[in-house]
């Protein structure tokens, strides 16, 4: 076989392996507590591996009964929910290990005190998953049968040291000396590379791995004096001190990023990562914006026949198009939050080469189609405000938006 073809086939095979071996039954509902799956282990009476029986949903006669019974007829939704309820109870009581046993018992312990594997691992179907079938090697959620613990560890995915926001999914053509984010800070995928982080990609717990990876990449970028960073090929962290000028040089990608549920990345996905030849780009929140805009002013809008009808980005209403997954709040952080929101609107407008855009309902980014300059069709308005301010926007403000659906505050992209 031609050597080049061999290399390409290997890269293709690796990429396919990653997709095929993504965890099953991931992202079943939401939970306030984050936990990772460890595996199925044996247990014994009298010498319990996880000795604290803190919660149950199978026996109302026991004091730790949670008030609901095992839902045998809705099993596939029930047992991941039980895992969440067990984890929350464990956190309340100060434990970081939980074992789901006998279909509805929650046992707990501490990593530094209790050996969940003391009685050995179970590889013969002692735990079950969807449709009561034996737990698969890569299943995210499973439940222990009698005398079997399905073990999980509670983890913290918060990122207290650095704040960052999503920007979008962008191509990386791997052109020598012209990569969008050329500095390869670290990786979780290849132990033979000197910048290996010491962490391996956790495919089974991908929904937990992605936010933790993003946090580590953000910290590395900040230490690199960079504000933009990209997550590529599932486990590579790329950045550059000039990344704010180059991250989009190869254009947007509509198909090369996945979210923390291993599904195609959506605008409202909380976290995403690029596949091969793509960066999912984030920006560290520092008050700056790489796109220059000039305030134009406040203009009337007719809700029955909108001059700026296309909502292309949205942080005001999940029921309207292109919701970004973040609800802009009129709080004490309004100035900083609105600036980040406005910058995201400006990015989208610039990448699409739109000269003007407007802000309506203090959270909808809008534009006119097909004529981009008819934003002033209904004349000037005094119904644009800075957050909760009762006074109309001062001239030249970059914190303004139409408060309701009857006004747009218009900005122009400055080249």
C-alpha positions in Angstrom: 0.0 0.0 0.0 1.1 3.5 -0.8 2.7 5.0 2.5 0.6 8.1 2.2 -2.6 6.0 1.9 -1.5 4.0 4.9 -1.1 7.1 7.0 -4.5 8.5 5.9 -6.2 5.1 6.5 -4.7 5.0 10.0 -6.0 8.5 10.8 -9.4 7.6 9.5 -9.5 4.4 11.5 -8.5 6.3 14.7 -11.2 8.8 14.1 -13.8 6.1 13.5 -12.7 4.2 16.7 -13.4 7.3 18.8 -16.9 7.8 17.5 -17.8 4.1 17.7 -16.5 3.7 21.2 -18.3 6.7 22.7 -20.2 5.8 25.9 -23.7 4.5 25.6 -26.7 6.0 27.5 -24.8 9.2 28.3 -26.5 12.5 29.3 -29.7 10.9 30.8 -31.3 14.0 32.2 -29.5 16.6 34.3 -28.1 16.4 37.8 -26.8 19.1 40.1 -24.0 16.7 41.2 -21.3 15.5 38.8 -20.0 12.0 39.0 -18.0 9.6 36.9 -18.6 5.9 36.3 -16.0 3.5 37.8 -17.5 0.0 37.3 -19.3 -3.0 38.7 -17.9 -4.7 41.9 -18.8 -7.5 44.3 -20.0 -6.8 47.8 -20.5 -9.0 51.0 -22.6 -8.6 54.0 -20.7 -7.8 57.2 -17.8 -6.4 55.3 -19.4 -3.9 53.0 -17.1 -2.3 50.5 -19.0 0.9 50.8 -20.4 0.7 54.4 -22.9 3.5 54.6 -26.4 2.7 53.6 -27.7 6.3 53.1 -30.7 6.1 50.8 -33.1 3.6 49.3 -36.1 3.4 47.0 -37.0 -0.2 47.5 -38.1 -0.6 51.2 -40.5 1.9 52.8 -39.9 0.3 56.2 -36.3 1.6 56.4 -35.7 5.1 57.8 -33.6 6.1 54.7 -36.5 5.4 52.4 -36.6 8.3 49.9 -40.4 8.4 49.4 -40.6 6.7 45.9 -40.5 3.2 44.7 -38.4 1.5 42.0 -40.1 2.3 38.6 -39.8 -1.1 36.9 -41.9 0.0 34.0 -39.9 3.1 33.2 -36.5 1.5 34.0 -34.3 3.2 31.3 -35.2 6.7 32.8 -35.5 5.5 36.4 -32.1 4.2 37.2 -30.0 7.1 35.9 -32.3 9.4 37.9 -31.7 7.2 41.0 -27.9 7.6 40.5 -28.4 11.3 40.6 -30.5 11.2 43.8 -28.0 8.9 45.4 -25.1 11.2 44.5 -26.9 14.2 45.9 -27.6 12.4 49.2 -23.9 11.4 49.4 -22.8 15.0 48.9 -25.1 16.1 51.7 -23.5 13.6 54.0 -19.9 14.3 52.9 -19.2 11.1 50.9 -17.5 11.0 47.4 -18.1 7.3 46.5 -21.5 5.8 45.8 -22.6 2.2 45.0 -26.0 1.5 43.4 -27.0 -1.9 44.6 -30.0 -4.3 44.5 -31.9 -2.1 42.0 -32.7 0.7 44.5 -30.2 0.8 47.3 -27.6 3.7 47.7 -24.4 2.8 49.5 -21.6 5.3 50.1 -18.1 5.8 51.3 -14.9 7.9 51.1 -12.1 7.4 48.6 -9.4 7.8 51.2 -11.0 5.3 53.6 -12.9 2.7 51.7 -11.9 0.2 49.0 -14.8 -0.2 46.7 -12.9 -3.1 45.0 -12.1 -5.1 48.1 -14.3 -8.0 47.1 -13.2 -8.0 43.5 -14.5 -6.7 40.2 -17.6 -8.3 38.5 -17.3 -9.1 34.8 -20.2 -11.6 34.5 -23.3 -9.4 34.4 -23.7 -8.5 38.1 -24.8 -5.0 37.0 -27.5 -4.2 34.4 -28.2 -1.2 32.1 -30.9 -0.3 29.7 -33.7 -2.8 29.2 -32.4 -4.9 32.1 -29.5 -6.1 29.9 -26.0 -6.8 31.3 -24.0 -3.6 31.8 -21.7 -2.9 28.8 -18.1 -2.1 29.2 -18.6 1.5 28.0 -22.1 2.2 29.5 -22.2 5.5 31.4 -25.1 4.4 33.7 -25.7 0.9 35.2 -27.3 -0.6 38.3 -26.0 -3.3 40.6 -28.0 -6.5 41.2 -28.1 -8.1 44.7 -24.6 -8.0 46.3 -23.2 -6.0 43.5 -22.3 -2.3 43.6 -22.3 -0.1 40.4 -19.7 2.3 41.7 -19.4 6.1 40.8 -17.1 8.8 42.1 -18.4 12.3 42.8 -16.2 15.0 41.1 -16.1 18.7 40.8 -16.2 20.2 37.3 -16.3 23.8 38.3 -13.6 26.1 37.0 -13.0 28.7 39.7 -9.6 30.0 38.4 -10.7 31.3 35.0 -13.9 32.2 33.3 -14.5 31.5 29.6 -17.2 31.5 27.0 -17.9 29.5 23.8 -17.1 31.1 20.5 -17.8 28.4 17.9 -16.6 25.6 15.7 -13.9 26.4 13.2 -11.9 24.5 10.6 -8.2 23.9 10.9 -6.7 22.9 7.6 -3.3 22.1 9.3 -1.4 24.3 6.9 2.2 24.7 7.9 2.9 28.1 9.5 -0.8 29.1 9.0 -2.7 27.2 11.7 -5.5 29.2 13.2 -4.2 28.5 16.8 -0.7 27.3 16.2 0.6 26.7 19.8 0.1 23.1 20.9 -0.2 23.6 24.7 -0.9 20.0 25.8 -2.8 16.8 24.9 -4.8 14.0 26.6 -4.5 11.6 23.7 -0.9 10.6 22.9 1.5 9.6 25.7 4.4 9.6 23.2 4.2 13.4 22.7 6.2 15.5 25.3 3.2 17.7 26.0 1.1 14.8 27.2 -0.9 16.1 30.2 -0.9 12.9 32.3 -4.7 12.6 31.7 -6.1 10.1 29.2 -9.3 10.9 27.3 -12.1 9.4 29.4 -14.5 8.1 26.8 -16.9 6.4 29.2 -17.3 9.7 31.2 -17.0 12.0 28.2 -19.7 14.3 29.5 -17.5 15.0 32.6 -14.2 14.9 30.8 -15.1 17.7 28.3 -15.8 20.5 30.8 -12.7 19.5 32.9 -10.5 19.4 29.8 -11.9 22.9 28.8 -11.0 24.2 32.2 -7.5 22.9 32.0 -7.1 24.3 28.5 -8.3 27.7 29.6 -5.8 27.8 32.5 -3.0 26.8 30.1 -4.0 29.5 27.6 -4.2 32.1 30.3 -0.7 31.1 31.5 0.4 31.4 27.8 -0.9 35.0 27.9 -3.6 34.1 25.3 -7.3 34.8 25.4 -8.5 32.3 22.7 -8.0 28.6 22.9 -9.3 25.6 20.9 -10.1 22.0 21.8 -9.3 19.8 18.8 -9.3 16.0 18.0 -11.1 15.2 21.2 -8.1 15.8 23.4 -5.7 18.5 22.1 -5.4 22.0 23.5 -4.3 24.7 21.1 -3.9 28.4 21.6 -1.9 31.5 20.5 -1.2 35.0 21.8 -2.5 36.3 18.5 -5.4 33.9 18.4 -7.9 36.7 18.5 -6.8 37.6 15.0 -6.5 34.1 13.5 -8.9 31.6 15.2 -11.4 31.8 12.3 -8.9 32.0 9.4 -10.0 28.7 7.9 -13.7 29.4 8.3 -16.7 28.1 10.3 -17.4 24.3 10.5 -20.9 23.0 10.7 -20.1 19.4 11.3 -16.7 18.8 12.9 -17.5 19.5 16.6 -19.4 17.4 19.2 -20.8 18.3 22.5 -20.3 16.7 25.9 -23.1 14.2 25.1 -21.1 13.1 22.0 -23.8 14.5 19.8 -23.3 17.2 17.1 -22.5 20.5 18.7 -25.4 22.8 18.9 -25.5 26.6 19.6 -26.9 25.9 23.0 -24.6 23.0 23.9 -22.9 23.8 27.2 -19.4 22.4 26.1 -18.1 21.2 22.8 -14.9 19.8 21.4 -13.5 19.7 17.8 -13.0 16.5 16.0 -9.9 16.1 13.8 -9.2 19.2 11.6 -11.4 21.4 13.7 -11.1 23.6 16.8 -14.0 24.3 19.1 -12.9 27.8 20.2 -13.4 29.5 23.5 -12.5 32.9 24.7 -11.3 33.8 28.2 -13.6 36.5 29.7 -11.4 39.6 30.2 -13.6 42.5 29.0 -12.0 42.6 25.6 -13.5 42.0 22.2 -11.6 41.3 19.0 -14.3 42.8 16.8 -14.7 46.6 16.7 -18.2 48.1 16.5 -19.6 51.6 16.4 -23.0 52.5 17.9 -25.4 53.8 15.3 -28.4 54.6 17.5 -31.9 53.5 18.6 -34.6 53.0 16.0 -38.3 52.1 16.1 -39.5 48.7 15.2 -42.9 47.4 14.1 -43.6 44.0 15.6 -46.2 43.3 12.9 -43.7 43.9 10.1 -40.2 43.8 11.4 -37.5 45.9 9.7 -34.8 43.6 11.4 -36.6 40.3 11.3 -33.8 37.7 11.4 -32.7 36.6 14.9 -29.2 35.3 14.4 -28.1 35.0 18.0 -30.2 34.9 21.2 -29.6 35.2 24.9 -33.1 36.4 25.8 -35.6 33.7 25.0 -35.1 29.9 24.7 -38.3 29.7 22.6 -36.9 31.9 19.8 -34.4 31.0 17.1 -30.6 30.5 17.7 -30.7 30.4 21.5 -27.1 30.4 22.7 -27.7 28.4 25.9 -27.1 31.4 28.2 -29.8 33.7 29.6 -28.6 37.3 29.8 -29.5 38.7 33.2 -30.2 42.3 34.1 -28.1 41.9 37.2 -25.1 43.6 38.9 -22.9 41.9 36.3 -24.9 43.4 33.4 -22.1 45.5 32.0 -19.7 42.6 31.7 -22.3 40.1 30.6 -23.8 42.3 28.0 -20.4 43.2 26.6 -19.7 39.4 26.1 -23.1 38.9 24.5 -22.6 41.9 22.2 -19.2 40.6 21.2 -20.6 37.3 20.2 -23.2 39.1 18.1 -20.4 41.1 16.4 -18.4 37.9 15.7 -21.3 36.3 13.9 -22.0 39.5 11.9 -18.3 40.0 10.9 -17.9 36.3 9.9 -21.0 36.7 7.7 -19.8 40.1 6.4 -22.9 41.9 7.6 -22.2 45.6 8.2 -25.1 46.3 10.6 -26.9 44.4 13.4 -29.3 45.4 16.1 -30.1 44.4 19.7 -33.8 43.9 20.6 -35.4 42.8 23.9 -31.9 43.2 25.5 -30.8 39.8 24.3 -31.8 39.2 20.7 -29.2 39.9 17.9 -31.1 40.8 14.8 -30.5 41.9 11.2 -32.4 43.0 8.2 -32.9 40.8 5.1 -32.5 41.1 2.3 -31.5 44.8 2.6 -29.1 45.3 5.5 -29.5 49.0 5.7 -33.2 49.4 6.3 -32.8 49.3 10.0 -34.1 53.0 10.2 -37.3 52.2 8.2 -39.5 53.5 11.0 -37.3 56.3 12.3 -35.5 57.0 15.6 -36.7 55.8 19.0 -36.1 56.6 22.6 -36.9 53.1 23.8 -33.4 51.7 24.1 -31.8 51.3 27.5 -28.7 50.1 29.4 -30.1 47.2 31.4 -32.4 48.4 34.1 -31.7 52.1 33.6 -34.9 54.1 33.2 -33.1 56.7 31.1 -32.7 56.3 27.3 -29.3 55.2 26.1 -26.7 57.9 26.0 -25.2 58.6 22.6 -22.2 56.3 21.8 -23.1 53.7 24.4 -21.9 50.1 23.7 -24.2 48.6 26.4 -27.6 49.3 24.8 -30.4 47.4 23.4 -34.1 47.8 22.6 -35.9 46.9 25.9 -39.0 45.4 24.2 -40.0 44.4 20.7 -40.6 47.9 19.5 -37.1 49.2 19.2 -33.6 48.1 18.0 -30.3 49.5 19.1 -28.1 49.3 16.0 -24.4 48.8 15.7 -22.0 48.9 12.8 -19.0 46.6 12.3 -15.9 48.7 12.1 -13.2 47.5 9.8 
